[in-house]
């Protein structure tokens, strides 16, 4: 294997790469998001500087991704904080749990998505949109929302998804255990086409777990739920802040 062949590779292991080169297209990505107010001290503790809280707004989400280029068919669950970067509103990803190796590895290695293995499930049970997350065989999150009660403007929702800055904290240690990469990485979703969008009452139950700490952002007040279906492109990101510079 030559140096040129190595540098053209998409991912490890080079003999059987985990994922191809992007950008990555997602078709029929289905979301359930439960927006809520959390504890301001808990938010501040999880938000890396120089990001600042944008109120006490947190959202917990489930995503069903049946057709994603390079990553296949999988589901994901996790939480994010509404924040500001140099005054610009953004969403900061706190933690994510999913059931597929390729997007777990790719998300961590390329953008710094805070991904770990878990077992999320989003489904419709009779009249209720229902999301669950299991970690080590224990249910740590349960979200429910009324099914398609209040329709939203799809074009407006698509614009919001594309315009919003999304930020991850990418941290990778060197071979001696010291920090090698410590960056805030930003990206915008592209080519967003929303097929349906609904808003309505929702509930969220989070269970404390030492290795799946979604309950560390406790629910203080439920704001609303959202149910979306969209096609979109996940492009590569940009380094916004380098902690080692």
Backbone bond lengths (Angstrom), bond angles and torsions (degrees), N, CA, C in turn:
res aa  C-N    CA-C-N  psi(-1)  N-CA   C-N-CA  omega(-1)  CA-C   N-CA-C  phi
1 X - - - 1.462 - - 1.528 109.12 -
2 X 1.319 117.14 121.98 1.465 121.54 -175.55 1.526 110.85 -86.19
3 X 1.342 113.84 167.67 1.471 119.67 177.72 1.529 110.09 -59.73
4 X 1.330 117.74 -42.77 1.460 120.73 -179.74 1.521 111.19 -63.05
5 X 1.318 117.42 -40.31 1.461 120.85 177.92 1.515 110.84 -64.32
6 X 1.325 116.64 -39.69 1.466 120.53 178.24 1.530 110.72 -62.42
7 X 1.332 116.23 -46.29 1.462 119.90 -175.23 1.526 112.85 -73.50
8 X 1.336 117.69 -14.96 1.462 120.52 176.33 1.533 111.97 -88.26
9 X 1.319 116.85 -7.56 1.463 120.26 -175.70 1.527 111.20 -65.74
10 X 1.330 115.28 155.20 1.465 120.31 179.91 1.519 112.56 -92.83
11 X 1.352 117.41 -33.09 1.460 120.10 -175.52 1.523 109.36 -171.38
12 X 1.332 115.17 168.98 1.461 121.51 175.06 1.537 110.21 -87.96
13 X 1.354 117.85 155.90 1.466 126.73 -12.21 1.530 110.61 -71.80
14 X 1.331 117.18 142.51 1.457 119.85 -175.90 1.521 112.34 -61.83
15 X 1.336 117.29 -27.12 1.460 120.58 177.84 1.522 112.34 -73.53
16 X 1.329 116.74 -18.22 1.466 121.60 -179.63 1.521 108.41 -159.58
17 X 1.353 117.70 77.75 1.471 121.47 -171.60 1.532 113.43 -58.14
18 X 1.337 114.78 144.36 1.465 120.01 178.94 1.524 112.32 -70.20
19 X 1.346 117.46 -30.34 1.463 121.09 -176.88 1.522 109.20 -157.27
20 X 1.334 117.65 154.00 1.463 120.98 177.62 1.524 110.81 -83.42
21 X 1.326 115.83 177.96 1.457 119.67 175.25 1.527 110.62 -73.81
22 X 1.330 115.75 148.33 1.450 121.79 -179.46 1.509 111.44 -93.89
23 X 1.347 116.78 -165.78 1.471 129.09 4.26 1.534 112.55 -64.31
24 X 1.353 114.77 171.49 1.456 120.67 -171.46 1.531 109.69 -122.43
25 X 1.325 114.26 131.22 1.462 120.57 -178.28 1.524 110.23 -100.58
26 X 1.337 115.85 134.36 1.460 122.58 177.28 1.524 108.30 -118.07
27 X 1.319 115.46 125.55 1.463 121.06 177.25 1.525 109.46 -112.84
28 X 1.332 114.39 136.34 1.473 121.34 178.37 1.529 112.01 56.19
29 X 1.317 116.07 44.35 1.472 120.30 173.61 1.526 108.09 -75.53
30 X 1.329 115.54 121.81 1.464 121.56 -176.60 1.530 109.46 -106.44
31 X 1.331 115.95 130.86 1.454 122.08 -178.08 1.527 110.82 -116.21
32 X 1.312 116.14 144.24 1.459 122.35 156.03 1.519 106.71 -125.35
33 X 1.330 116.51 124.19 1.456 121.90 179.48 1.522 109.44 -121.88
34 X 1.311 116.05 130.81 1.462 121.67 174.03 1.518 107.59 -110.60
35 X 1.327 115.33 112.11 1.462 121.74 -179.56 1.527 109.00 -90.91
36 X 1.340 115.50 135.54 1.460 118.22 -178.40 1.525 111.06 -153.04
37 X 1.326 115.19 165.04 1.459 121.70 172.99 1.518 109.20 -95.16
38 X 1.345 115.32 136.88 1.456 120.18 -178.74 1.525 110.07 -121.94
39 X 1.316 115.48 -174.48 1.458 122.36 -178.10 1.531 110.24 -74.74
40 X 1.339 119.64 126.04 1.463 120.81 -176.88 1.519 113.74 -62.27
41 X 1.322 118.44 -34.40 1.466 120.32 177.92 1.529 111.09 -68.36
42 X 1.332 117.00 -38.40 1.464 120.76 177.53 1.522 110.68 -65.89
43 X 1.331 116.97 -40.49 1.462 121.15 177.64 1.523 110.62 -62.08
44 X 1.320 116.36 -47.49 1.463 120.09 -178.10 1.531 111.13 -62.64
45 X 1.329 117.21 -36.79 1.463 120.86 -179.19 1.524 112.25 -66.67
46 X 1.330 118.17 -27.47 1.463 121.26 -177.57 1.517 113.46 -98.83
47 X 1.321 117.99 -5.32 1.459 121.54 -175.72 1.528 109.49 -99.24
48 X 1.340 118.95 115.36 1.467 120.61 -177.09 1.528 111.78 -73.93
49 X 1.328 115.17 140.61 1.460 117.87 173.22 1.528 109.56 -64.96
50 X 1.320 119.71 148.49 1.463 128.70 6.68 1.529 114.52 -90.59
51 X 1.330 119.33 17.35 1.459 120.64 177.35 1.518 110.60 -67.45
52 X 1.326 115.42 146.25 1.458 122.53 178.06 1.521 109.46 -123.12
53 X 1.337 118.01 146.39 1.470 119.73 178.03 1.525 111.72 -62.48
54 X 1.318 115.96 145.47 1.454 122.05 173.26 1.527 106.63 -109.04
55 X 1.329 115.46 78.61 1.452 121.00 -170.59 1.520 109.85 76.11
56 X 1.323 116.45 -154.00 1.471 122.17 178.91 1.528 110.63 -112.44
57 X 1.340 115.83 31.99 1.462 122.86 -170.39 1.533 110.65 -87.06
58 X 1.328 115.69 124.37 1.463 123.73 174.39 1.524 107.14 -128.49
59 X 1.323 117.33 148.95 1.459 117.87 169.82 1.519 110.10 -131.53
60 X 1.331 113.08 142.03 1.458 121.42 176.45 1.518 106.80 -108.17
61 X 1.346 117.35 135.47 1.454 119.45 -174.09 1.520 112.83 -132.91
62 X 1.321 113.77 151.15 1.460 123.48 165.99 1.514 106.85 -117.85
63 X 1.335 116.63 140.21 1.458 121.44 177.28 1.526 109.21 -133.84
64 X 1.324 114.94 127.74 1.465 121.73 174.83 1.522 107.03 -106.39
65 X 1.343 116.53 121.04 1.462 120.96 -175.15 1.526 109.66 -122.81
66 X 1.340 117.21 90.90 1.468 120.48 -174.39 1.522 114.20 -79.93
67 X 1.355 117.65 -15.72 1.463 120.11 -173.57 1.521 108.88 -149.10
68 X 1.332 116.95 89.99 1.464 121.27 -179.14 1.522 109.23 -127.35
69 X 1.332 116.48 124.85 1.455 120.98 -173.35 1.525 110.53 -62.15
70 X 1.322 116.04 127.12 1.457 122.16 179.47 1.508 114.68 82.87
71 X 1.324 117.34 -22.47 1.462 121.22 -174.71 1.532 113.24 -110.99
72 X 1.334 117.28 -20.20 1.451 119.66 174.23 1.508 114.65 86.50
73 X 1.328 115.06 -140.05 1.465 124.61 -174.59 1.524 108.08 -117.72
74 X 1.343 117.08 116.60 1.462 119.79 -177.43 1.518 110.31 -158.07
75 X 1.335 115.36 173.47 1.458 121.70 176.59 1.520 109.80 -128.74
76 X 1.320 115.30 158.75 1.466 120.82 -173.31 1.532 109.40 -147.36
77 X 1.330 115.41 151.33 1.456 120.44 179.36 1.523 108.81 -148.97
78 X 1.329 116.48 144.46 1.460 119.03 179.26 1.512 111.46 175.04
79 X 1.333 115.91 -170.51 1.455 120.21 -175.06 1.524 111.30 -134.99
80 X 1.323 114.47 155.98 1.461 121.91 -179.66 1.516 109.04 -142.78
81 X 1.328 115.03 157.62 1.462 122.44 -178.03 1.528 109.23 -113.95
82 X 1.314 116.94 134.74 1.459 121.64 171.75 1.520 108.00 -74.18
83 X 1.336 116.31 123.30 1.459 120.85 -173.16 1.527 110.24 -140.19
84 X 1.340 114.69 -177.27 1.467 121.27 174.40 1.524 108.92 -133.82
85 X 1.339 115.08 136.27 1.458 122.05 175.16 1.527 107.71 -116.75
86 X 1.316 116.20 110.45 1.470 121.61 -174.99 1.523 111.08 52.67
87 X 1.314 115.41 39.40 1.453 121.07 178.26 1.514 115.00 86.49
88 X 1.339 117.56 -7.76 1.469 121.65 -178.54 1.523 109.20 -90.62
89 X 1.330 119.10 125.34 1.476 120.47 177.44 1.529 111.08 -60.77
90 X 1.318 116.10 140.50 1.461 121.01 -178.86 1.517 109.18 -153.11
91 X 1.316 115.34 168.74 1.463 122.45 171.87 1.520 108.32 -113.38
92 X 1.329 117.13 126.90 1.453 121.54 178.30 1.525 109.41 -104.60
93 X 1.327 116.58 122.84 1.464 121.59 179.85 1.526 109.81 -77.66
94 X 1.327 116.48 122.99 1.465 121.83 -177.12 1.518 111.44 -92.92
95 X 1.338 117.40 -51.34 1.458 121.44 179.27 1.519 108.93 -159.77
96 X 1.354 115.44 148.64 1.450 122.59 -178.53 1.522 108.93 -139.22
97 X 1.329 115.63 146.19 1.458 121.13 -179.40 1.529 108.16 -134.51
98 X 1.342 116.33 129.90 1.451 120.23 -176.05 1.515 111.55 -148.79
99 X 1.343 114.50 169.93 1.463 120.87 -166.69 1.522 113.13 -114.77
100 X 1.344 118.35 26.41 1.459 121.13 -175.06 1.523 108.97 -142.15
101 X 1.329 116.52 132.12 1.472 120.22 -175.05 1.517 112.88 -66.85
102 X 1.344 118.50 -45.55 1.463 121.10 -172.79 1.533 113.08 -58.85
103 X 1.359 119.87 -51.69 1.464 118.33 179.04 1.525 113.46 -70.95
104 X 1.333 117.40 -25.47 1.466 119.42 175.58 1.517 109.84 -65.81
105 X 1.333 116.84 -50.86 1.458 121.50 -179.97 1.520 111.26 -65.87
106 X 1.335 116.55 -48.80 1.457 120.09 -178.57 1.513 112.67 -62.28
107 X 1.319 116.43 -42.69 1.458 119.64 -179.66 1.514 112.17 -62.35
108 X 1.324 117.68 -41.77 1.461 121.35 179.58 1.529 111.23 -69.33
109 X 1.331 116.39 -44.13 1.462 119.72 -172.24 1.525 113.05 -74.63
110 X 1.340 118.04 -36.81 1.470 119.70 -175.19 1.527 111.49 -88.55
111 X 1.333 116.98 -58.01 1.466 120.79 -172.21 1.523 113.82 -101.20
112 X 1.323 117.53 -11.88 1.451 119.10 -174.92 1.513 113.65 79.13
113 X 1.334 118.34 25.20 1.463 119.65 174.57 1.535 109.19 -59.81
114 X 1.339 117.35 135.59 1.470 121.17 -176.25 1.530 111.78 -81.57
115 X 1.340 116.30 70.30 1.455 121.43 -169.87 1.525 112.29 -102.42
116 X 1.330 114.45 140.01 1.461 123.70 172.68 1.525 108.11 -136.41
117 X 1.332 115.49 167.01 1.459 119.78 179.35 1.529 110.33 -77.97
118 X 1.311 115.94 133.86 1.453 123.47 173.14 1.516 108.11 -156.90
119 X 1.324 117.03 -179.87 1.465 121.10 -178.98 1.528 109.21 -124.27
120 X 1.330 117.44 89.11 1.459 120.80 176.38 1.520 111.35 -90.24
121 X 1.324 116.00 156.78 1.457 120.54 176.73 1.516 109.07 -150.42
122 X 1.330 115.50 127.04 1.461 122.52 174.84 1.513 108.10 -116.86
123 X 1.333 116.78 126.33 1.460 120.51 -177.76 1.521 109.59 -155.29
124 X 1.328 115.02 165.16 1.457 121.91 174.23 1.526 107.96 -101.92
125 X 1.315 115.90 119.91 1.461 121.50 177.67 1.525 107.60 -112.68
126 X 1.316 114.93 102.60 1.471 121.37 -174.13 1.523 109.52 55.82
127 X 1.328 119.39 -114.96 1.470 120.57 -175.99 1.533 112.68 -97.91
128 X 1.321 117.34 12.87 1.466 120.38 -173.09 1.520 111.41 -122.48
129 X 1.336 116.20 124.97 1.463 121.12 169.39 1.521 106.81 -76.57
130 X 1.328 116.50 123.79 1.458 121.01 -168.47 1.527 110.51 -130.01
131 X 1.333 115.67 129.76 1.455 121.11 175.33 1.518 109.99 -121.98
132 X 1.330 115.96 138.13 1.463 120.59 175.87 1.521 109.23 -133.26
133 X 1.324 115.70 155.06 1.462 121.79 174.30 1.517 108.20 -135.90
134 X 1.334 115.39 124.77 1.460 121.95 175.41 1.521 109.30 -110.76
135 X 1.320 115.83 137.74 1.463 122.37 175.58 1.524 107.78 -133.82
136 X 1.339 117.02 123.77 1.470 121.58 -176.11 1.527 110.93 51.86
137 X 1.337 115.08 45.03 1.475 123.46 175.75 1.521 114.22 69.25
138 X 1.336 118.18 6.91 1.463 121.16 178.27 1.527 109.32 -111.92
139 X 1.344 116.60 136.70 1.455 119.28 176.45 1.530 109.17 -77.35
140 X 1.334 115.68 121.67 1.459 120.74 -177.39 1.527 112.35 -111.50
141 X 1.335 117.81 -11.44 1.462 119.87 178.47 1.522 109.75 -150.19
142 X 1.329 115.25 140.08 1.460 122.57 175.16 1.519 107.87 -139.29
143 X 1.326 116.60 120.87 1.457 121.89 176.89 1.512 110.34 -121.76
144 X 1.325 116.86 140.42 1.464 121.87 177.74 1.522 109.72 -135.90
145 X 1.327 114.73 147.78 1.460 120.97 -179.63 1.519 109.00 -148.15
146 X 1.332 116.48 146.15 1.458 120.07 174.32 1.524 108.91 -61.31
147 X 1.322 117.19 150.80 1.459 120.47 -172.26 1.527 112.24 -96.02
148 X 1.328 115.47 108.52 1.467 123.88 171.44 1.533 112.29 53.21
149 X 1.331 115.20 60.52 1.466 120.44 178.81 1.526 112.63 -93.12
150 X 1.335 117.34 -49.51 1.473 120.85 -172.85 1.523 109.47 -121.51
151 X 1.336 116.57 106.66 1.460 121.17 -177.06 1.532 110.69 -72.41
152 X 1.335 115.25 142.77 1.459 122.31 176.38 1.521 109.56 -110.20
153 X 1.319 116.38 163.23 1.459 121.74 177.19 1.526 109.31 -74.42
154 X 1.322 117.36 115.33 1.465 121.31 -174.26 1.525 112.02 -63.83
155 X 1.325 118.23 -38.58 1.463 120.81 -179.98 1.520 110.93 -65.09
156 X 1.323 116.48 -39.62 1.461 120.56 179.19 1.525 111.28 -67.35
157 X 1.333 116.72 -40.99 1.460 120.57 178.02 1.528 110.47 -64.98
158 X 1.338 117.07 -42.08 1.463 121.10 178.99 1.524 110.88 -61.57
159 X 1.311 117.21 -41.20 1.459 120.42 178.61 1.525 110.66 -63.24
160 X 1.341 116.63 -40.95 1.452 120.07 179.16 1.517 112.42 -64.25
161 X 1.345 117.22 -39.86 1.457 120.68 179.07 1.520 111.11 -65.99
162 X 1.322 116.81 -39.19 1.461 119.95 -178.23 1.512 113.76 -76.59
163 X 1.336 116.59 -33.97 1.465 120.52 -176.49 1.528 112.73 -78.43
164 X 1.325 117.66 -27.35 1.462 120.29 -172.49 1.523 111.09 -72.87
165 X 1.319 115.72 129.28 1.461 121.58 174.64 1.524 109.14 -74.46
166 X 1.332 116.09 130.72 1.463 122.44 176.41 1.518 108.74 -111.94
167 X 1.342 116.76 138.04 1.460 121.09 -174.04 1.522 110.66 -132.12
168 X 1.342 114.96 137.59 1.462 122.72 172.68 1.517 109.67 -121.96
169 X 1.318 116.40 155.07 1.461 122.25 170.30 1.524 107.29 -99.77
170 X 1.338 116.54 110.06 1.463 121.86 -179.27 1.520 109.03 -96.06
171 X 1.339 115.90 118.73 1.466 121.10 -179.81 1.518 109.28 -130.95
172 X 1.344 116.72 120.39 1.459 122.69 178.46 1.518 108.54 -133.10
173 X 1.332 118.69 123.56 1.463 120.92 179.22 1.523 111.94 -78.48
174 X 1.324 115.46 158.08 1.461 122.89 175.34 1.532 108.77 -83.24
175 X 1.340 116.12 179.82 1.465 119.99 -177.47 1.531 112.43 -67.30
176 X 1.329 117.41 -17.61 1.465 120.37 177.65 1.528 111.67 -96.68
177 X 1.342 116.75 7.09 1.452 120.73 178.55 1.514 114.69 88.01
178 X 1.327 117.17 -10.55 1.462 120.17 178.57 1.525 109.46 -80.42
179 X 1.339 117.41 158.91 1.465 119.40 -179.17 1.528 111.74 -60.45
180 X 1.325 116.30 131.31 1.465 122.41 174.44 1.518 110.50 -106.73
181 X 1.335 116.14 -42.69 1.463 122.59 176.17 1.518 107.81 -128.67
182 X 1.318 116.71 126.45 1.469 122.77 175.35 1.524 106.86 -143.50
183 X 1.318 116.02 97.19 1.462 121.35 -169.95 1.526 111.22 -138.73
184 X 1.311 115.30 150.88 1.451 120.81 161.48 1.522 107.41 -92.46
185 X 1.328 116.68 122.65 1.455 122.41 -177.61 1.524 108.95 -110.77
186 X 1.323 116.63 129.58 1.452 121.34 179.50 1.517 112.07 -113.04
187 X 1.321 116.46 151.78 1.465 121.17 176.46 1.520 109.03 -157.44
188 X 1.327 115.10 157.72 1.461 122.79 173.19 1.519 108.74 -121.79
189 X 1.313 117.25 134.55 1.457 120.85 172.46 1.523 109.43 -65.02
190 X 1.341 116.18 145.36 1.457 121.05 -176.62 1.526 110.59 -124.27
191 X 1.346 114.84 161.31 1.475 122.31 175.23 1.531 111.18 52.12
192 X 1.319 116.13 44.01 1.465 120.62 -175.84 1.532 110.20 -79.73
193 X 1.315 116.26 122.90 1.466 122.53 175.37 1.528 107.59 -125.92
194 X 1.323 116.43 109.35 1.469 121.28 -178.41 1.517 109.14 -88.94
195 X 1.332 116.43 126.25 1.459 122.41 -177.08 1.524 112.02 -92.59
196 X 1.324 117.42 -33.53 1.456 120.92 167.83 1.521 108.47 -154.39
197 X 1.336 114.76 156.78 1.464 120.72 -179.66 1.522 108.45 -152.44
198 X 1.334 115.56 129.13 1.455 121.44 -179.48 1.524 109.70 -134.72
199 X 1.332 114.39 154.30 1.460 122.57 177.19 1.517 107.97 -129.89
200 X 1.347 116.54 148.68 1.454 118.08 178.86 1.510 112.61 178.87
201 X 1.324 117.16 179.44 1.456 121.42 178.30 1.527 111.31 -61.75
202 X 1.320 115.58 146.55 1.460 121.33 -179.79 1.518 109.19 -149.03
203 X 1.319 115.84 163.65 1.458 122.42 174.88 1.523 108.48 -137.43
204 X 1.343 115.70 155.31 1.458 121.28 -177.88 1.520 109.35 -144.61
205 X 1.338 115.37 129.55 1.460 121.81 177.57 1.522 108.45 -122.54
206 X 1.343 117.13 122.84 1.457 123.21 -177.96 1.527 109.41 -118.70
207 X 1.330 116.71 134.55 1.461 122.93 -176.84 1.526 109.50 -111.00
208 X 1.344 118.65 127.40 1.468 120.31 179.23 1.524 112.21 -60.19
209 X 1.331 115.40 134.02 1.462 122.27 178.68 1.525 106.74 -150.13
210 X 1.323 117.54 132.08 1.459 120.45 -172.22 1.526 112.94 -66.88
211 X 1.334 118.95 -27.99 1.462 121.53 -178.70 1.525 113.95 -106.63
212 X 1.318 116.02 2.91 1.470 121.45 176.45 1.527 106.04 -143.31
213 X 1.312 116.24 83.27 1.465 121.24 -163.36 1.527 113.87 -91.92
214 X 1.312 117.03 42.22 1.463 119.69 178.11 1.523 111.44 -63.90
215 X 1.328 117.71 -29.44 1.471 120.86 -179.79 1.523 112.66 -74.74
216 X 1.331 117.91 -6.26 1.466 120.25 176.61 1.523 112.17 -71.17
217 X 1.335 116.70 -11.58 1.471 121.81 168.38 1.528 107.15 -109.36
218 X 1.332 116.76 80.66 1.473 120.73 -169.78 1.524 112.73 -66.29
219 X 1.319 114.53 151.53 1.460 121.21 177.92 1.524 109.21 -80.77
220 X 1.321 116.29 119.43 1.466 121.71 175.80 1.527 111.69 -102.66
221 X 1.338 115.67 -38.36 1.466 119.42 179.40 1.533 108.13 -156.24
222 X 1.329 116.92 124.64 1.459 121.14 175.22 1.527 108.86 -74.49
223 X 1.332 116.47 132.35 1.456 121.13 178.49 1.528 111.23 -96.34
224 X 1.343 117.81 -58.52 1.461 121.25 179.56 1.530 108.78 -172.67
225 X 1.315 115.40 167.81 1.452 121.33 174.65 1.514 110.70 -114.91
226 X 1.339 116.24 157.00 1.459 122.69 175.31 1.522 109.24 -132.89
227 X 1.314 115.20 144.36 1.471 122.11 177.32 1.530 106.53 -131.65
228 X 1.337 116.50 118.21 1.460 121.88 -173.40 1.520 110.75 -131.32
229 X 1.332 115.32 153.51 1.459 122.34 169.54 1.517 107.37 -134.45
230 X 1.339 116.87 127.00 1.462 119.54 -172.73 1.522 111.81 -150.26
231 X 1.335 115.11 153.68 1.456 123.47 164.17 1.527 106.76 -101.83
232 X 1.334 116.54 143.78 1.469 119.41 -179.62 1.520 110.38 -163.41
233 X 1.332 114.50 165.73 1.459 122.39 175.89 1.515 109.22 -115.27
234 X 1.342 116.17 132.28 1.458 121.79 172.93 1.530 107.95 -98.33
235 X 1.340 118.33 107.68 1.461 120.76 -179.46 1.528 110.72 -86.34
236 X 1.320 115.81 178.01 1.456 119.24 172.49 1.524 109.23 -71.40
237 X 1.336 116.05 164.39 1.456 120.43 -175.02 1.523 113.80 -103.07
238 X 1.340 113.55 -173.65 1.470 122.63 179.75 1.515 108.49 -132.92
239 X 1.338 116.76 139.00 1.463 120.40 176.09 1.526 108.75 -76.67
240 X 1.328 116.14 117.58 1.457 121.89 179.58 1.521 112.19 -91.95
241 X 1.330 116.40 -33.89 1.470 120.63 -175.63 1.535 107.99 -150.81
242 X 1.313 115.84 129.93 1.468 121.40 -179.37 1.531 108.14 -113.32
243 X 1.326 116.59 112.29 1.470 120.86 -177.41 1.524 112.09 -72.18
244 X 1.322 118.74 -16.25 1.470 121.48 -179.45 1.511 112.45 -99.09
245 X 1.337 117.93 -2.78 1.470 120.47 -178.33 1.528 110.10 -70.24
